[in-house]
Amino acid sequence: MAQVRPLSPELSLQAQEELGEISGKIESDLLALKEWIGKQAHLTARTNDQFLIAFLRGCKYSLAKAKEKIDMYYTIRTAIPEFFVDRDPQNKKLLEILRMGLSLPLPIPVPENGSRILLVKQGAYDPSKVSVVDVLKVSYMITDMMIWEDDNCTVAGQTILVDLQGLSFGHLTQVTPTLLKKMTSSIQEAYPIRQKGMHFINPMPGFESLFKIFHGFLSEKIKKRTFVHGSLEDLHKHIPKNLLPAEYGGEAGPVQNIIDDWTKQLLARRDWFLEDVRFKSDEKRRVGKAKNADILMQGSFRTLDFD
């Protein structure tokens, strides 16, 4: 029997209709992934059912795509170590970033499609004191927890709300082309989370020019699901108030409550993060051409496609 959390009736139906999940095949699909992992000499990978089913769901039960995604998930941990080593939640620097609430999954999913809303506060830190690499490290820690714990995210996907309040030239200069490529490789190619849409709020002067560049990397599908909101009133036309924190004119309580909750969650899972460093790829043992950071970044500027 597969050791997987039972889905709510709504998510179960969605998994069947959108992802092709068949309850009678879950165990055999998980076994196929485990057998494949066991034959990959270069991979030291988790084989927990709850972890592996996130990749099956994120790849709509294509075993070939799930294998590719799992391989990349662990390959980036070797190729881009700055995002994935020294991830102790009790580390003072990381804990300070966590308590800034720069990347926050909101508690109430979108009713229409079940997706989890991820609030990203892009400019809510001092770039002269905080490294964007550490900001991304904490963000990936939260994303790893979502893969394990959040059925709405793994089944229904993710809607991103980017708050640009406070974004400055100092923030932008931290995001070099190399870093942008690494971010693309990490999120787009390695994590089994389907993106449902993107909303920007509080754009600073001149954002239009930057947005045109970013917009060019999006597929036609997601271009239709990407919005820039000049006011909270406009945002509420797309994301209802009852889903948003009070700071965004919403009714879901203050942001600080969400920050406190996620801080407790990551601290409670400290052992998981301390153990996680041993799961990775050993490229010296890979059959065929090794994958290093340069190879991972090749082609990363292709059009970004959301589900």
MITORDO-828056 format. One record per residue (C-alpha): x, y, z; residue in three letters; residue number from 1. Coordinates in steps of 0.001 Angstrom, whole numbers, plus 524288, in hexadecimal, padded with zeros to 5 digits. Layout:
<atoms>
[atom [X, Y, Z], ALA, NUM]
...
</atoms>
This chain:
<atoms>
[atom [80000, 80000, 80000], MET, 1]
[atom [8056F, 80D3A, 7FC0B], ALA, 2]
[atom [8087E, 8160B, 807AB], GLN, 3]
[atom [801EE, 82242, 8024D], VAL, 4]
[atom [7F8D6, 82BFE, 80902], ARG, 5]
[atom [7EAC8, 82AA8, 80462], PRO, 6]
[atom [7E644, 83662, 7FC89], LEU, 7]
[atom [7DA06, 83E13, 7FF46], SER, 8]
[atom [7CEA0, 83A27, 7F669], PRO, 9]
[atom [7D073, 846B7, 7EE7F], GLU, 10]
[atom [7DF06, 844D1, 7EC70], LEU, 11]
[atom [7DD3B, 83653, 7E9BD], SER, 12]
[atom [7D3CC, 83968, 7DEB5], LEU, 13]
[atom [7DCEC, 843F7, 7D994], GLN, 14]
[atom [7E872, 83A99, 7D9CF], ALA, 15]
[atom [7E0AD, 830D4, 7D1E7], GLN, 16]
[atom [7DB89, 83A82, 7C7F6], GLU, 17]
[atom [7E765, 8435D, 7C63A], GLU, 18]
[atom [7F2EE, 83A97, 7C956], LEU, 19]
[atom [7EE2E, 82D2E, 7C553], GLY, 20]
[atom [7EFA9, 827A8, 7D30D], GLU, 21]
[atom [7EA0B, 81A08, 7D41C], ILE, 22]
[atom [7E985, 814E4, 7E201], SER, 23]
[atom [7EB9A, 806E5, 7DDA1], GLY, 24]
[atom [7F844, 80A7D, 7D693], LYS, 25]
[atom [7FEAA, 81338, 7E0CB], ILE, 26]
[atom [805D4, 80817, 7E77D], GLU, 27]
[atom [80B47, 80282, 7DACC], SER, 28]
[atom [80F77, 80FF8, 7D604], ASP, 29]
[atom [81678, 8129F, 7E2D6], LEU, 30]
[atom [81D0F, 80556, 7E20E], LEU, 31]
[atom [821AD, 8085D, 7D435], ALA, 32]
[atom [827F8, 814FA, 7D900], LEU, 33]
[atom [82E7E, 80E1C, 7E474], LYS, 34]
[atom [833F1, 8037D, 7DB98], GLU, 35]
[atom [83917, 80DCE, 7D23D], TRP, 36]
[atom [83F7C, 81593, 7DD45], ILE, 37]
[atom [845E6, 80919, 7E229], GLY, 38]
[atom [84C93, 80779, 7D4FF], LYS, 39]
[atom [851F8, 8155F, 7D47A], GLN, 40]
[atom [85FB6, 8142B, 7D9F1], ALA, 41]
[atom [86150, 822E9, 7DA6D], HIS, 42]
[atom [85534, 825BA, 7E285], LEU, 43]
[atom [8539A, 82596, 7F12C], THR, 44]
[atom [84515, 8286B, 7F18B], ALA, 45]
[atom [83995, 8279E, 7FAA8], ARG, 46]
[atom [83011, 81CC0, 7F753], THR, 47]
[atom [824EB, 82005, 800A2], ASN, 48]
[atom [817AB, 81E1E, 7FA36], ASP, 49]
[atom [812C4, 82B92, 7FE2E], GLN, 50]
[atom [81EBB, 831FA, 7F830], PHE, 51]
[atom [81E62, 82A4E, 7EB7A], LEU, 52]
[atom [80FE2, 82C45, 7E90B], ILE, 53]
[atom [81244, 83AF3, 7E87D], ALA, 54]
[atom [81AAA, 8389F, 7DC67], PHE, 55]
[atom [8108F, 82FAD, 7D63E], LEU, 56]
[atom [8060B, 839EA, 7D866], ARG, 57]
[atom [80E98, 84522, 7D3E3], GLY, 58]
[atom [81193, 83DA5, 7C75F], CYS, 59]
[atom [80389, 8391C, 7C523], LYS, 60]
[atom [80780, 82AFA, 7C752], TYR, 61]
[atom [81161, 82A6C, 7BC4D], SER, 62]
[atom [81BA4, 8214A, 7C1E2], LEU, 63]
[atom [825B7, 82634, 7B824], ALA, 64]
[atom [823A9, 83463, 7BC26], LYS, 65]
[atom [82348, 830F2, 7CA9C], ALA, 66]
[atom [8305B, 829F6, 7C974], LYS, 67]
[atom [83637, 835A0, 7C26B], GLU, 68]
[atom [830EA, 83EE3, 7CCC9], LYS, 69]
[atom [835F9, 836A5, 7D81A], ILE, 70]
[atom [8434E, 835D3, 7D1BE], ASP, 71]
[atom [843C0, 8449C, 7D012], MET, 72]
[atom [83EB3, 846E7, 7DDE5], TYR, 73]
[atom [84AB3, 84020, 7E351], TYR, 74]
[atom [85424, 84482, 7D8C6], THR, 75]
[atom [85238, 852DF, 7DC12], ILE, 76]
[atom [855E1, 85005, 7EA25], ARG, 77]
[atom [86364, 84C5B, 7E545], THR, 78]
[atom [86468, 85616, 7DA1D], ALA, 79]
[atom [85F00, 861F3, 7E171], ILE, 80]
[atom [862F0, 85F5A, 7EF91], PRO, 81]
[atom [8619B, 86D73, 7F3FE], GLU, 82]
[atom [852CE, 86B94, 7F43D], PHE, 83]
[atom [8529D, 85E59, 7FB06], PHE, 84]
[atom [85D7C, 85D0A, 8051D], VAL, 85]
[atom [85DDC, 86246, 81319], ASP, 86]
[atom [84F16, 8627C, 81436], ARG, 87]
[atom [84DB4, 861C5, 822ED], ASP, 88]
[atom [84120, 86927, 82671], PRO, 89]
[atom [84782, 86CE5, 83353], GLN, 90]
[atom [8526F, 873FA, 82C2C], ASN, 91]
[atom [85162, 8821B, 830B7], LYS, 92]
[atom [85286, 887DD, 82313], LYS, 93]
[atom [84873, 87EC0, 81D09], LEU, 94]
[atom [83F48, 88057, 82896], LEU, 95]
[atom [83FAF, 88F20, 82707], GLU, 96]
[atom [83C27, 88DC3, 81894], ILE, 97]
[atom [83161, 88415, 81BC3], LEU, 98]
[atom [82B8E, 88DC8, 82567], ARG, 99]
[atom [82B67, 89854, 81AD7], MET, 100]
[atom [820D6, 8908E, 813E6], GLY, 101]
[atom [826B5, 89238, 8065F], LEU, 102]
[atom [82094, 885B1, 80131], SER, 103]
[atom [813A8, 881C7, 80762], LEU, 104]
[atom [809AA, 8778D, 8033D], PRO, 105]
[atom [7FC91, 87D4F, 80710], LEU, 106]
[atom [7F385, 874BF, 80F48], PRO, 107]
[atom [7E774, 874CB, 80680], ILE, 108]
[atom [7E88B, 86F46, 7F8A4], PRO, 109]
[atom [7E1B5, 87506, 7ECD4], VAL, 110]
[atom [7D3E7, 86F39, 7ECD6], PRO, 111]
[atom [7D27D, 86F01, 7DE07], GLU, 112]
[atom [7DE31, 8663D, 7DB58], ASN, 113]
[atom [7E349, 86201, 7E8AC], GLY, 114]
[atom [7F0CA, 867D1, 7E671], SER, 115]
[atom [7F915, 86CC3, 7F1AB], ARG, 116]
[atom [7FC2A, 87B50, 7F1A3], ILE, 117]
[atom [80A78, 87E6B, 7F3E9], LEU, 118]
[atom [80CF0, 88C60, 7F868], LEU, 119]
[atom [81A82, 8911B, 7F480], VAL, 120]
[atom [81EC4, 89E0A, 7FAA8], LYS, 121]
[atom [82948, 8A172, 7F0DE], GLN, 122]
[atom [82E09, 8AE1B, 7F6EC], GLY, 123]
[atom [82BF4, 8ABA0, 8056F], ALA, 124]
[atom [83A40, 8AA37, 8094A], TYR, 125]
[atom [84668, 8B2BE, 80961], ASP, 126]
[atom [84F17, 8AE55, 7FDFF], PRO, 127]
[atom [85AF5, 8B4A6, 80465], SER, 128]
[atom [85997, 8AB5C, 80FF2], LYS, 129]
[atom [852D2, 89F53, 80A84], VAL, 130]
[atom [85750, 896C1, 7FF32], SER, 131]
[atom [84D44, 892E9, 7F51C], VAL, 132]
[atom [85395, 88567, 7F522], VAL, 133]
[atom [84F98, 883A6, 8035F], ASP, 134]
[atom [84208, 888F8, 8002B], VAL, 135]
[atom [840CA, 87EA2, 7F597], LEU, 136]
[atom [8461A, 87427, 7FEB1], LYS, 137]
[atom [83B1F, 876BE, 80861], VAL, 138]
[atom [8314D, 87720, 7FD3A], SER, 139]
[atom [835AE, 869A7, 7F896], TYR, 140]
[atom [834CF, 86484, 8067F], MET, 141]
[atom [8268A, 868A1, 806D5], ILE, 142]
[atom [82440, 862D4, 7F956], THR, 143]
[atom [82A08, 855DC, 7FDBF], ASP, 144]
[atom [8207E, 855A7, 80915], MET, 145]
[atom [8153C, 8587F, 7FFCA], MET, 146]
[atom [818DC, 84C8B, 7F7BB], ILE, 147]
[atom [817D8, 8442F, 80401], TRP, 148]
[atom [80C73, 84A72, 80AFA], GLU, 149]
[atom [803A6, 85211, 801AB], ASP, 150]
[atom [7FA50, 849D2, 7F99C], ASP, 151]
[atom [7F41C, 855F8, 7F3B6], ASN, 152]
[atom [80152, 859F1, 7EE5E], CYS, 153]
[atom [8051C, 84C9F, 7E8F6], THR, 154]
[atom [7F7BE, 849A9, 7E323], VAL, 155]
[atom [7F23E, 856E7, 7DF48], ALA, 156]
[atom [7FEB0, 85ED6, 7DD94], GLY, 157]
[atom [802FA, 86C41, 7E1D7], GLN, 158]
[atom [7FE9C, 87A45, 7DF6A], THR, 159]
[atom [8094D, 8844A, 7E1FB], ILE, 160]
[atom [8069E, 891D3, 7E78D], LEU, 161]
[atom [812A9, 89A82, 7E6A9], VAL, 162]
[atom [812CF, 8A6B5, 7EF24], ASP, 163]
[atom [81C67, 8B08A, 7E964], LEU, 164]
[atom [81B6D, 8BA2B, 7F4B1], GLN, 165]
[atom [8290D, 8BEFB, 7F822], GLY, 166]
[atom [82FAF, 8B8FD, 7EC44], LEU, 167]
[atom [83BB0, 8C111, 7E90E], SER, 168]
[atom [84746, 8C190, 7DFFF], PHE, 169]
[atom [84F0B, 8BACE, 7EAB6], GLY, 170]
[atom [8460D, 8AF08, 7EA15], HIS, 171]
[atom [846D6, 8AE6E, 7DB4D], LEU, 172]
[atom [855AD, 8AED8, 7DAE8], THR, 173]
[atom [8561A, 8A28D, 7E34B], GLN, 174]
[atom [84F0E, 89AD5, 7D8BA], VAL, 175]
[atom [859EB, 89884, 7CEE4], THR, 176]
[atom [85781, 89126, 7C21D], PRO, 177]
[atom [85E91, 88562, 7C7E1], THR, 178]
[atom [8560E, 8857F, 7D403], LEU, 179]
[atom [849D8, 886EF, 7CBAD], LEU, 180]
[atom [84DC3, 87B17, 7C3BE], LYS, 181]
[atom [8500C, 8732B, 7D013], LYS, 182]
[atom [842C7, 8773A, 7D555], MET, 183]
[atom [83C6C, 872FC, 7C89A], THR, 184]
[atom [84331, 865CA, 7C8ED], SER, 185]
[atom [83F3E, 863A5, 7D70B], SER, 186]
[atom [830E4, 8672E, 7D6A0], ILE, 187]
[atom [82CF4, 8646C, 7C8A8], GLN, 188]
[atom [83435, 857B9, 7C6A0], GLU, 189]
[atom [835BC, 851A2, 7D415], ALA, 190]
[atom [829A7, 8542A, 7DC56], TYR, 191]
[atom [81CF2, 84CB8, 7D98B], PRO, 192]
[atom [813F0, 85857, 7DB9D], ILE, 193]
[atom [80B02, 85CF1, 7D0BE], ARG, 194]
[atom [809E0, 86BAE, 7CFB6], GLN, 195]
[atom [7FC0C, 870D0, 7CDDB], LYS, 196]
[atom [7FE29, 87F62, 7CCB1], GLY, 197]
[atom [80581, 88B53, 7D163], MET, 198]
[atom [80113, 89859, 7D6FC], HIS, 199]
[atom [8096F, 8A45A, 7D9CD], PHE, 200]
[atom [80567, 8AEE2, 7E371], ILE, 201]
[atom [80BA3, 8BBE5, 7E74B], ASN, 202]
[atom [813F1, 8BDC8, 7DAFE], PRO, 203]
[atom [81E80, 8C815, 7DC38], MET, 204]
[atom [82107, 8D290, 7D1CE], PRO, 205]
[atom [827BB, 8CC98, 7C609], GLY, 206]
[atom [82278, 8BEFE, 7C8AE], PHE, 207]
[atom [81BCD, 8BEF1, 7BB75], GLU, 208]
[atom [828E2, 8BDE2, 7B47A], SER, 209]
[atom [82D68, 8B2AC, 7BD15], LEU, 210]
[atom [82069, 8ABE2, 7BBB1], PHE, 211]
[atom [82160, 8AC1B, 7ACDD], LYS, 212]
[atom [82E39, 8A4B2, 7ADC0], ILE, 213]
[atom [8289C, 89ACF, 7B764], PHE, 214]
[atom [81C1D, 89993, 7AF73], HIS, 215]
[atom [823FE, 89539, 7A3B7], GLY, 216]
[atom [82825, 888CA, 7AABB], PHE, 217]
[atom [81A25, 88481, 7AD42], LEU, 218]
[atom [81208, 87B5A, 7A4FE], SER, 219]
[atom [805DC, 880BA, 79E93], GLU, 220]
[atom [7FDB2, 87911, 7A84C], LYS, 221]
[atom [8039D, 87F43, 7B455], ILE, 222]
[atom [8042D, 88CC0, 7AE2F], LYS, 223]
[atom [7F56E, 88C5A, 7AF08], LYS, 224]
[atom [7F670, 888D0, 7BD81], ARG, 225]
[atom [80082, 8931E, 7C145], THR, 226]
[atom [7FB82, 8A002, 7C6AC], PHE, 227]
[atom [8013A, 8AC92, 7CC04], VAL, 228]
[atom [7F832, 8B33E, 7D5C6], HIS, 229]
[atom [7F95C, 8C1A8, 7D89A], GLY, 230]
[atom [7F044, 8C10B, 7E445], SER, 231]
[atom [7EAD8, 8B7A4, 7EE4C], LEU, 232]
[atom [7DD6A, 8B99A, 7E879], GLU, 233]
[atom [7E261, 8B44E, 7DB8E], ASP, 234]
[atom [7E91D, 8A8DE, 7E265], LEU, 235]
[atom [7DC62, 8A53D, 7E92F], HIS, 236]
[atom [7D5DC, 8A36E, 7DBEC], LYS, 237]
[atom [7DEDB, 897C3, 7D9E8], HIS, 238]
[atom [7E1F2, 8930F, 7E7B2], ILE, 239]
[atom [7D682, 8946B, 7F143], PRO, 240]
[atom [7D86D, 89B8D, 7FE15], LYS, 241]
[atom [7D5A7, 88F9A, 80668], ASN, 242]
[atom [7E202, 88925, 80120], LEU, 243]
[atom [7EB23, 89494, 803E2], LEU, 244]
[atom [7F1C8, 89996, 8104B], PRO, 245]
[atom [7ECFD, 8A61F, 8167B], ALA, 246]
[atom [7F8A9, 8ADB3, 81107], GLU, 247]
[atom [7F32F, 8AB37, 80365], TYR, 248]
[atom [7E576, 8AF81, 806C6], GLY, 249]
[atom [7E1C2, 8A1A1, 809FE], GLY, 250]
[atom [7DAC2, 89A0A, 81482], GLU, 251]
[atom [7E474, 88EE7, 81718], ALA, 252]
[atom [7EB1C, 89524, 822C7], GLY, 253]
[atom [7F828, 89C4B, 823B8], PRO, 254]
[atom [80445, 89811, 81C4E], VAL, 255]
[atom [80B68, 89660, 8293B], GLN, 256]
[atom [802AE, 88ADA, 82CD6], ASN, 257]
[atom [80687, 883F0, 8203B], ILE, 258]
[atom [814E9, 886F5, 8229D], ILE, 259]
[atom [81410, 8816A, 83068], ASP, 260]
[atom [80D72, 87510, 82B78], ASP, 261]
[atom [8179F, 87260, 820F1], TRP, 262]
[atom [822BC, 87567, 82A4C], THR, 263]
[atom [81D6F, 86B11, 83394], LYS, 264]
[atom [81BC5, 8615E, 8286A], GLN, 265]
[atom [829BC, 86283, 82396], LEU, 266]
[atom [82F8A, 86239, 8313C], LEU, 267]
[atom [82797, 85603, 8342F], ALA, 268]
[atom [82D79, 84F94, 82820], ARG, 269]
[atom [83B91, 852F3, 82B63], ARG, 270]
[atom [83FB5, 8449E, 82B5C], ASP, 271]
[atom [83A3C, 8431D, 81D9C], TRP, 272]
[atom [8429D, 84E51, 81894], PHE, 273]
[atom [84ED0, 849AF, 81FAC], LEU, 274]
[atom [84D20, 83C43, 8198F], GLU, 275]
[atom [8499D, 84180, 80C25], ASP, 276]
[atom [8577D, 84588, 808CD], VAL, 277]
[atom [85B2A, 83753, 80650], ARG, 278]
[atom [85111, 835C0, 7FB88], PHE, 279]
[atom [85726, 83A2F, 7EEBC], LYS, 280]
[atom [85D97, 83617, 7E225], SER, 281]
[atom [86B74, 83106, 7E0DB], ASP, 282]
[atom [86ED3, 834E2, 7D2FD], GLU, 283]
[atom [87B22, 82C65, 7D2F8], LYS, 284]
[atom [87248, 82083, 7D38E], ARG, 285]
[atom [86867, 824EF, 7C951], ARG, 286]
[atom [8679C, 81C62, 7BD40], VAL, 287]
[atom [869DD, 82572, 7B1BA], GLY, 288]
[atom [86D84, 833C1, 7B1DF], LYS, 289]
[atom [86E3C, 83A3C, 7BF2C], ALA, 290]
[atom [8659D, 845F0, 7C1FB], LYS, 291]
[atom [86C69, 851A7, 7C7EA], ASN, 292]
[atom [86744, 85F68, 7CA49], ALA, 293]
[atom [86B0B, 86402, 7BCA0], ASP, 294]
[atom [86392, 858ED, 7B61D], ILE, 295]
[atom [85799, 85B53, 7BEA7], LEU, 296]
[atom [85749, 86987, 7BA9F], MET, 297]
[atom [857CC, 866E6, 7AC14], GLN, 298]
[atom [84ABB, 86A37, 7A617], GLY, 299]
[atom [844F7, 86F09, 7B2E7], SER, 300]
[atom [8402E, 87B67, 7AC4A], PHE, 301]
[atom [83658, 87400, 7A441], ARG, 302]
[atom [82833, 87833, 7A53E], THR, 303]
[atom [822E3, 8758C, 7B2CF], LEU, 304]
[atom [8167B, 86D8F, 7B240], ASP, 305]
[atom [80C5A, 86CC8, 7BD10], PHE, 306]
[atom [80251, 8620D, 7BDF3], ASP, 307]
</atoms>
